[in-house]
């Protein structure tokens, strides 16, 4: 993933899991899927399998959320 000087980096603590039906996470996934890859780089968490729509985006970095060691990964 290449970072351009004009890119805005967004970290969202919402989960990108495909099976997550939480209203907040659904809204965040919808917004992220519509962001311009030329202008935005997004960092999201996931516990299970990520939403395929989000996983295929070049401007999205997915960080696995586990029981321990999350501070180092984030």
ROGU-167885 format. One record per atom (N, C-alpha, C, O): residue number from 1; atom name; residue in one letter; x, y, z. Coordinates in nm, 2 decimals. Atoms other than C-alpha are relative to their C-alpha. Example, Ala and Ser with C-alpha at 12.3 -4.5 7.8 and 13.67 -1.06 7.14 Angstrom:
2
+-----+------+------+--------+--------+--------+
| pos | site | code |      x |      y |      z |
+-----+------+------+--------+--------+--------+
|   1 |    N |    A |   0.09 |  -0.12 |   0.00 |
|   1 |   CA |    A |   1.23 |  -0.45 |   0.78 |
|   1 |    C |    A |   0.09 |   0.12 |   0.00 |
|   1 |    O |    A |   0.19 |   0.12 |   0.07 |
|   2 |    N |    S |  -0.09 |  -0.11 |   0.00 |
|   2 |   CA |    S |   1.37 |  -0.11 |   0.71 |
|   2 |    C |    S |  -0.08 |   0.11 |   0.08 |
|   2 |    O |    S |  -0.03 |   0.22 |   0.09 |
+-----+------+------+--------+--------+--------+
***
This chain:
74
+-----+------+------+--------+--------+--------+
| pos | site | code |      x |      y |      z |
+-----+------+------+--------+--------+--------+
|   1 |    N |    X |   0.09 |  -0.12 |   0.00 |
|   1 |   CA |    X |   0.00 |   0.00 |   0.00 |
|   1 |    C |    X |   0.09 |   0.12 |   0.00 |
|   1 |    O |    X |   0.17 |   0.14 |   0.09 |
|   2 |    N |    X |  -0.08 |  -0.12 |   0.01 |
|   2 |   CA |    X |   0.15 |   0.33 |  -0.11 |
|   2 |    C |    X |  -0.07 |   0.12 |   0.06 |
|   2 |    O |    X |  -0.19 |   0.13 |   0.03 |
|   3 |    N |    X |   0.06 |  -0.12 |  -0.06 |
|   3 |   CA |    X |   0.09 |   0.64 |   0.09 |
|   3 |    C |    X |   0.04 |   0.12 |  -0.08 |
|   3 |    O |    X |   0.16 |   0.15 |  -0.10 |
|   4 |    N |    X |  -0.03 |  -0.12 |   0.07 |
|   4 |   CA |    X |   0.06 |   0.96 |  -0.11 |
|   4 |    C |    X |   0.00 |   0.12 |   0.10 |
|   4 |    O |    X |  -0.07 |   0.11 |   0.20 |
|   5 |    N |    X |  -0.01 |  -0.12 |  -0.09 |
|   5 |   CA |    X |   0.14 |   1.30 |   0.05 |
|   5 |    C |    X |  -0.13 |   0.06 |   0.04 |
|   5 |    O |    X |  -0.14 |   0.11 |   0.15 |
|   6 |    N |    X |   0.13 |  -0.06 |  -0.03 |
|   6 |   CA |    X |  -0.22 |   1.42 |   0.03 |
|   6 |    C |    X |  -0.10 |  -0.09 |   0.06 |
|   6 |    O |    X |  -0.21 |  -0.05 |   0.08 |
|   7 |    N |    X |   0.10 |   0.09 |  -0.06 |
|   7 |   CA |    X |  -0.37 |   1.11 |   0.18 |
|   7 |    C |    X |  -0.03 |   0.03 |   0.14 |
|   7 |    O |    X |   0.06 |   0.08 |   0.22 |
|   8 |    N |    X |   0.04 |  -0.01 |  -0.14 |
|   8 |   CA |    X |  -0.56 |   1.13 |   0.50 |
|   8 |    C |    X |  -0.01 |  -0.14 |   0.06 |
|   8 |    O |    X |  -0.08 |  -0.23 |   0.00 |
|   9 |    N |    X |   0.00 |   0.13 |  -0.06 |
|   9 |   CA |    X |  -0.50 |   0.84 |   0.73 |
|   9 |    C |    X |  -0.11 |   0.00 |   0.11 |
|   9 |    O |    X |  -0.11 |   0.08 |   0.20 |
|  10 |    N |    X |   0.11 |   0.02 |  -0.09 |
|  10 |   CA |    X |  -0.81 |   0.72 |   0.93 |
|  10 |    C |    X |   0.02 |  -0.13 |   0.07 |
|  10 |    O |    X |   0.02 |  -0.23 |   0.01 |
|  11 |    N |    X |   0.01 |   0.12 |  -0.08 |
|  11 |   CA |    X |  -0.80 |   0.47 |   1.21 |
|  11 |    C |    X |  -0.13 |   0.00 |   0.07 |
|  11 |    O |    X |  -0.17 |   0.09 |   0.13 |
|  12 |    N |    X |   0.13 |   0.02 |  -0.07 |
|  12 |   CA |    X |  -1.13 |   0.34 |   1.32 |
|  12 |    C |    X |   0.00 |  -0.12 |   0.08 |
|  12 |    O |    X |   0.03 |  -0.23 |   0.03 |
|  13 |    N |    X |   0.00 |   0.12 |  -0.08 |
|  13 |   CA |    X |  -1.17 |   0.11 |   1.61 |
|  13 |    C |    X |  -0.13 |  -0.09 |  -0.02 |
|  13 |    O |    X |  -0.15 |  -0.18 |   0.06 |
|  14 |    N |    X |   0.11 |   0.09 |   0.04 |
|  14 |   CA |    X |  -1.48 |  -0.04 |   1.44 |
|  14 |    C |    X |   0.05 |  -0.13 |  -0.07 |
|  14 |    O |    X |   0.16 |  -0.12 |  -0.12 |
|  15 |    N |    X |  -0.04 |   0.13 |   0.06 |
|  15 |   CA |    X |  -1.46 |  -0.40 |   1.32 |
|  15 |    C |    X |  -0.05 |  -0.02 |  -0.14 |
|  15 |    O |    X |  -0.17 |   0.02 |  -0.17 |
|  16 |    N |    X |   0.03 |   0.02 |   0.14 |
|  16 |   CA |    X |  -1.46 |  -0.49 |   0.96 |
|  16 |    C |    X |  -0.05 |  -0.14 |  -0.03 |
|  16 |    O |    X |  -0.05 |  -0.19 |  -0.15 |
|  17 |    N |    X |   0.05 |   0.13 |   0.01 |
|  17 |   CA |    X |  -1.60 |  -0.84 |   1.02 |
|  17 |    C |    X |  -0.12 |  -0.01 |  -0.09 |
|  17 |    O |    X |  -0.21 |   0.07 |  -0.07 |
|  18 |    N |    X |   0.12 |   0.02 |   0.09 |
|  18 |   CA |    X |  -1.84 |  -0.97 |   0.75 |
|  18 |    C |    X |  -0.13 |  -0.03 |   0.07 |
|  18 |    O |    X |  -0.23 |   0.02 |   0.03 |
|  19 |    N |    X |   0.12 |   0.04 |  -0.07 |
|  19 |   CA |    X |  -2.08 |  -1.12 |   1.00 |
|  19 |    C |    X |  -0.05 |   0.09 |   0.11 |
|  19 |    O |    X |  -0.15 |   0.07 |   0.17 |
|  20 |    N |    X |   0.03 |  -0.10 |  -0.11 |
|  20 |   CA |    X |  -2.09 |  -0.82 |   1.23 |
|  20 |    C |    X |  -0.12 |   0.08 |  -0.04 |
|  20 |    O |    X |  -0.12 |   0.15 |  -0.14 |
|  21 |    N |    X |   0.12 |  -0.08 |   0.03 |
|  21 |   CA |    X |  -2.44 |  -0.67 |   1.23 |
|  21 |    C |    X |  -0.03 |   0.12 |   0.09 |
|  21 |    O |    X |  -0.14 |   0.17 |   0.09 |
|  22 |    N |    X |   0.01 |  -0.12 |  -0.08 |
|  22 |   CA |    X |  -2.38 |  -0.40 |   1.48 |
|  22 |    C |    X |  -0.02 |   0.12 |  -0.08 |
|  22 |    O |    X |   0.05 |   0.14 |  -0.18 |
|  23 |    N |    X |   0.03 |  -0.11 |   0.08 |
|  23 |   CA |    X |  -2.53 |  -0.08 |   1.35 |
|  23 |    C |    X |   0.12 |   0.10 |  -0.03 |
|  23 |    O |    X |   0.14 |   0.15 |  -0.14 |
|  24 |    N |    X |  -0.11 |  -0.09 |   0.01 |
|  24 |   CA |    X |  -2.22 |   0.13 |   1.42 |
|  24 |    C |    X |   0.10 |  -0.06 |  -0.10 |
|  24 |    O |    X |   0.15 |   0.01 |  -0.19 |
|  25 |    N |    X |  -0.10 |   0.06 |   0.09 |
|  25 |   CA |    X |  -1.99 |  -0.12 |   1.24 |
|  25 |    C |    X |  -0.05 |   0.00 |  -0.14 |
|  25 |    O |    X |   0.03 |   0.01 |  -0.24 |
|  26 |    N |    X |   0.06 |   0.00 |   0.13 |
|  26 |   CA |    X |  -2.23 |  -0.15 |   0.95 |
|  26 |    C |    X |   0.02 |   0.14 |  -0.07 |
|  26 |    O |    X |   0.05 |   0.15 |  -0.19 |
|  27 |    N |    X |  -0.02 |  -0.14 |   0.05 |
|  27 |   CA |    X |  -2.22 |   0.23 |   0.91 |
|  27 |    C |    X |   0.14 |   0.03 |  -0.04 |
|  27 |    O |    X |   0.17 |   0.09 |  -0.15 |
|  28 |    N |    X |  -0.15 |  -0.02 |   0.03 |
|  28 |   CA |    X |  -1.84 |   0.25 |   0.93 |
|  28 |    C |    X |   0.04 |  -0.07 |  -0.13 |
|  28 |    O |    X |   0.11 |  -0.02 |  -0.21 |
|  29 |    N |    X |  -0.04 |   0.08 |   0.12 |
|  29 |   CA |    X |  -1.80 |  -0.03 |   0.67 |
|  29 |    C |    X |  -0.06 |   0.07 |  -0.13 |
|  29 |    O |    X |   0.01 |   0.07 |  -0.23 |
|  30 |    N |    X |   0.06 |  -0.06 |   0.11 |
|  30 |   CA |    X |  -2.04 |   0.15 |   0.44 |
|  30 |    C |    X |   0.08 |   0.13 |  -0.04 |
|  30 |    O |    X |   0.10 |   0.16 |  -0.16 |
|  31 |    N |    X |  -0.08 |  -0.12 |   0.03 |
|  31 |   CA |    X |  -1.85 |   0.48 |   0.47 |
|  31 |    C |    X |   0.14 |  -0.03 |  -0.06 |
|  31 |    O |    X |   0.18 |   0.03 |  -0.15 |
|  32 |    N |    X |  -0.13 |   0.03 |   0.05 |
|  32 |   CA |    X |  -1.51 |   0.32 |   0.43 |
|  32 |    C |    X |   0.00 |  -0.05 |  -0.14 |
|  32 |    O |    X |   0.09 |  -0.02 |  -0.22 |
|  33 |    N |    X |   0.01 |   0.05 |   0.14 |
|  33 |   CA |    X |  -1.62 |   0.14 |   0.11 |
|  33 |    C |    X |  -0.02 |   0.11 |  -0.10 |
|  33 |    O |    X |   0.00 |   0.08 |  -0.22 |
|  34 |    N |    X |   0.02 |  -0.11 |   0.09 |
|  34 |   CA |    X |  -1.71 |   0.47 |  -0.04 |
|  34 |    C |    X |   0.11 |   0.11 |  -0.01 |
|  34 |    O |    X |   0.11 |   0.20 |  -0.09 |
|  35 |    N |    X |  -0.11 |  -0.10 |  -0.01 |
|  35 |   CA |    X |  -1.39 |   0.67 |   0.05 |
|  35 |    C |    X |   0.09 |  -0.02 |  -0.12 |
|  35 |    O |    X |   0.12 |  -0.13 |  -0.17 |
|  36 |    N |    X |  -0.09 |   0.00 |   0.12 |
|  36 |   CA |    X |  -1.16 |   0.76 |  -0.24 |
|  36 |    C |    X |   0.13 |  -0.06 |   0.04 |
|  36 |    O |    X |   0.19 |  -0.01 |   0.14 |
|  37 |    N |    X |  -0.13 |   0.06 |  -0.04 |
|  37 |   CA |    X |  -0.85 |   0.54 |  -0.23 |
|  37 |    C |    X |   0.11 |   0.10 |  -0.03 |
|  37 |    O |    X |   0.22 |   0.08 |   0.02 |
|  38 |    N |    X |  -0.11 |  -0.09 |   0.03 |
|  38 |   CA |    X |  -0.65 |   0.83 |  -0.37 |
|  38 |    C |    X |   0.01 |   0.10 |   0.11 |
|  38 |    O |    X |   0.12 |   0.16 |   0.13 |
|  39 |    N |    X |   0.00 |  -0.10 |  -0.11 |
|  39 |   CA |    X |  -0.74 |   1.05 |  -0.07 |
|  39 |    C |    X |   0.01 |  -0.05 |   0.14 |
|  39 |    O |    X |   0.05 |   0.02 |   0.23 |
|  40 |    N |    X |   0.01 |   0.06 |  -0.13 |
|  40 |   CA |    X |  -0.79 |   0.81 |   0.22 |
|  40 |    C |    X |   0.07 |  -0.13 |   0.01 |
|  40 |    O |    X |   0.06 |  -0.21 |  -0.08 |
|  41 |    N |    X |  -0.05 |   0.13 |  -0.04 |
|  41 |   CA |    X |  -0.60 |   0.53 |   0.38 |
|  41 |    C |    X |  -0.07 |  -0.03 |   0.13 |
|  41 |    O |    X |  -0.07 |   0.05 |   0.22 |
|  42 |    N |    X |   0.08 |   0.04 |  -0.12 |
|  42 |   CA |    X |  -0.80 |   0.34 |   0.64 |
|  42 |    C |    X |   0.06 |  -0.12 |   0.07 |
|  42 |    O |    X |   0.10 |  -0.21 |   0.01 |
|  43 |    N |    X |  -0.05 |   0.11 |  -0.08 |
|  43 |   CA |    X |  -0.69 |   0.12 |   0.92 |
|  43 |    C |    X |  -0.12 |  -0.05 |   0.09 |
|  43 |    O |    X |  -0.18 |   0.03 |   0.16 |
|  44 |    N |    X |   0.12 |   0.05 |  -0.08 |
|  44 |   CA |    X |  -0.96 |  -0.11 |   1.07 |
|  44 |    C |    X |   0.05 |  -0.13 |   0.07 |
|  44 |    O |    X |   0.15 |  -0.19 |   0.03 |
|  45 |    N |    X |  -0.02 |   0.13 |  -0.08 |
|  45 |   CA |    X |  -0.97 |  -0.41 |   1.31 |
|  45 |    C |    X |  -0.09 |  -0.10 |  -0.05 |
|  45 |    O |    X |  -0.20 |  -0.08 |  -0.12 |
|  46 |    N |    X |   0.09 |   0.11 |   0.03 |
|  46 |   CA |    X |  -1.12 |  -0.75 |   1.25 |
|  46 |    C |    X |   0.03 |  -0.12 |   0.10 |
|  46 |    O |    X |   0.15 |  -0.14 |   0.14 |
|  47 |    N |    X |  -0.02 |   0.12 |  -0.09 |
|  47 |   CA |    X |  -1.18 |  -1.05 |   1.48 |
|  47 |    C |    X |  -0.02 |  -0.13 |  -0.08 |
|  47 |    O |    X |   0.05 |  -0.23 |  -0.05 |
|  48 |    N |    X |   0.02 |   0.12 |   0.08 |
|  48 |   CA |    X |  -1.31 |  -1.30 |   1.23 |
|  48 |    C |    X |   0.03 |   0.03 |  -0.15 |
|  48 |    O |    X |   0.13 |   0.10 |  -0.18 |
|  49 |    N |    X |  -0.02 |  -0.02 |   0.14 |
|  49 |   CA |    X |  -1.34 |  -1.31 |   0.85 |
|  49 |    C |    X |  -0.05 |   0.14 |  -0.03 |
|  49 |    O |    X |  -0.16 |   0.18 |  -0.01 |
|  50 |    N |    X |   0.04 |  -0.13 |   0.04 |
|  50 |   CA |    X |  -1.34 |  -0.95 |   0.71 |
|  50 |    C |    X |  -0.11 |   0.00 |  -0.11 |
|  50 |    O |    X |  -0.11 |  -0.09 |  -0.19 |
|  51 |    N |    X |   0.10 |  -0.03 |   0.10 |
|  51 |   CA |    X |  -1.62 |  -0.82 |   0.50 |
|  51 |    C |    X |   0.07 |   0.00 |  -0.14 |
|  51 |    O |    X |   0.17 |   0.07 |  -0.15 |
|  52 |    N |    X |  -0.08 |   0.01 |   0.13 |
|  52 |   CA |    X |  -1.51 |  -0.91 |   0.14 |
|  52 |    C |    X |   0.01 |   0.14 |  -0.07 |
|  52 |    O |    X |   0.10 |   0.16 |  -0.14 |
|  53 |    N |    X |  -0.01 |  -0.13 |   0.06 |
|  53 |   CA |    X |  -1.60 |  -0.56 |   0.02 |
|  53 |    C |    X |   0.11 |   0.09 |   0.06 |
|  53 |    O |    X |   0.18 |   0.16 |  -0.02 |
|  54 |    N |    X |  -0.11 |  -0.08 |  -0.07 |
|  54 |   CA |    X |  -1.36 |  -0.41 |   0.28 |
|  54 |    C |    X |   0.14 |  -0.06 |  -0.03 |
|  54 |    O |    X |   0.23 |   0.01 |  -0.06 |
|  55 |    N |    X |  -0.13 |   0.07 |   0.02 |
|  55 |   CA |    X |  -1.09 |  -0.67 |   0.24 |
|  55 |    C |    X |   0.07 |   0.02 |  -0.14 |
|  55 |    O |    X |   0.19 |   0.02 |  -0.15 |
|  56 |    N |    X |  -0.05 |  -0.02 |   0.13 |
|  56 |   CA |    X |  -1.05 |  -0.61 |  -0.13 |
|  56 |    C |    X |   0.05 |   0.14 |  -0.03 |
|  56 |    O |    X |   0.12 |   0.16 |  -0.13 |
|  57 |    N |    X |  -0.04 |  -0.14 |   0.03 |
|  57 |   CA |    X |  -0.99 |  -0.24 |  -0.10 |
|  57 |    C |    X |   0.15 |   0.02 |   0.03 |
|  57 |    O |    X |   0.20 |  -0.02 |   0.13 |
|  58 |    N |    X |  -0.14 |  -0.02 |  -0.01 |
|  58 |   CA |    X |  -0.63 |  -0.14 |  -0.16 |
|  58 |    C |    X |   0.04 |   0.11 |   0.10 |
|  58 |    O |    X |   0.15 |   0.10 |   0.16 |
|  59 |    N |    X |  -0.03 |  -0.11 |  -0.09 |
|  59 |   CA |    X |  -0.65 |   0.16 |   0.07 |
|  59 |    C |    X |  -0.03 |  -0.03 |   0.15 |
|  59 |    O |    X |  -0.03 |   0.05 |   0.24 |
|  60 |    N |    X |   0.04 |   0.04 |  -0.14 |
|  60 |   CA |    X |  -0.76 |  -0.04 |   0.38 |
|  60 |    C |    X |   0.10 |  -0.10 |   0.05 |
|  60 |    O |    X |   0.13 |  -0.20 |  -0.02 |
|  61 |    N |    X |  -0.09 |   0.09 |  -0.07 |
|  61 |   CA |    X |  -0.52 |  -0.21 |   0.62 |
|  61 |    C |    X |  -0.08 |  -0.06 |   0.11 |
|  61 |    O |    X |  -0.14 |   0.01 |   0.20 |
|  62 |    N |    X |   0.07 |   0.07 |  -0.10 |
|  62 |   CA |    X |  -0.68 |  -0.47 |   0.84 |
|  62 |    C |    X |   0.09 |  -0.06 |   0.11 |
|  62 |    O |    X |   0.19 |  -0.13 |   0.07 |
|  63 |    N |    X |  -0.08 |   0.05 |  -0.11 |
|  63 |   CA |    X |  -0.54 |  -0.55 |   1.18 |
|  63 |    C |    X |  -0.08 |  -0.10 |   0.08 |
|  63 |    O |    X |  -0.19 |  -0.07 |   0.12 |
|  64 |    N |    X |   0.07 |   0.10 |  -0.07 |
|  64 |   CA |    X |  -0.63 |  -0.87 |   1.35 |
|  64 |    C |    X |  -0.01 |   0.03 |   0.15 |
|  64 |    O |    X |   0.09 |   0.07 |   0.21 |
|  65 |    N |    X |   0.03 |  -0.03 |  -0.14 |
|  65 |   CA |    X |  -0.79 |  -0.82 |   1.70 |
|  65 |    C |    X |   0.00 |  -0.14 |   0.07 |
|  65 |    O |    X |  -0.08 |  -0.23 |   0.03 |
|  66 |    N |    X |   0.00 |   0.13 |  -0.07 |
|  66 |   CA |    X |  -0.70 |  -1.11 |   1.93 |
|  66 |    C |    X |  -0.01 |   0.03 |   0.15 |
|  66 |    O |    X |  -0.03 |   0.14 |   0.20 |
|  67 |    N |    X |   0.02 |  -0.01 |  -0.14 |
|  67 |   CA |    X |  -0.73 |  -1.18 |   2.30 |
|  67 |    C |    X |   0.11 |   0.07 |   0.07 |
|  67 |    O |    X |   0.09 |   0.14 |   0.17 |
|  68 |    N |    X |  -0.12 |  -0.07 |  -0.06 |
|  68 |   CA |    X |  -0.38 |  -1.05 |   2.38 |
|  68 |    C |    X |   0.09 |   0.06 |  -0.10 |
|  68 |    O |    X |   0.08 |   0.02 |  -0.22 |
|  69 |    N |    X |  -0.10 |  -0.05 |   0.08 |
|  69 |   CA |    X |  -0.11 |  -0.83 |   2.23 |
|  69 |    C |    X |  -0.06 |   0.11 |  -0.10 |
|  69 |    O |    X |   0.01 |   0.14 |  -0.20 |
|  70 |    N |    X |   0.06 |  -0.09 |   0.09 |
|  70 |   CA |    X |  -0.35 |  -0.58 |   2.06 |
|  70 |    C |    X |   0.07 |   0.14 |  -0.01 |
|  70 |    O |    X |   0.08 |   0.20 |  -0.11 |
|  71 |    N |    X |  -0.06 |  -0.13 |   0.00 |
|  71 |   CA |    X |  -0.16 |  -0.27 |   2.17 |
|  71 |    C |    X |   0.12 |   0.00 |  -0.09 |
|  71 |    O |    X |   0.14 |   0.10 |  -0.16 |
|  72 |    N |    X |  -0.11 |   0.00 |   0.09 |
|  72 |   CA |    X |   0.15 |  -0.37 |   1.98 |
|  72 |    C |    X |  -0.04 |   0.00 |  -0.15 |
|  72 |    O |    X |   0.02 |   0.07 |  -0.23 |
|  73 |    N |    X |   0.05 |   0.00 |   0.14 |
|  73 |   CA |    X |  -0.04 |  -0.45 |   1.66 |
|  73 |    C |    X |  -0.06 |   0.13 |  -0.04 |
|  73 |    O |    X |  -0.04 |   0.18 |  -0.16 |
|  74 |    N |    X |   0.06 |  -0.13 |   0.04 |
|  74 |   CA |    X |  -0.23 |  -0.12 |   1.67 |
|  74 |    C |    X |   0.10 |   0.11 |   0.00 |
|  74 |    O |    X |   0.07 |   0.22 |  -0.03 |
+-----+------+------+--------+--------+--------+
***
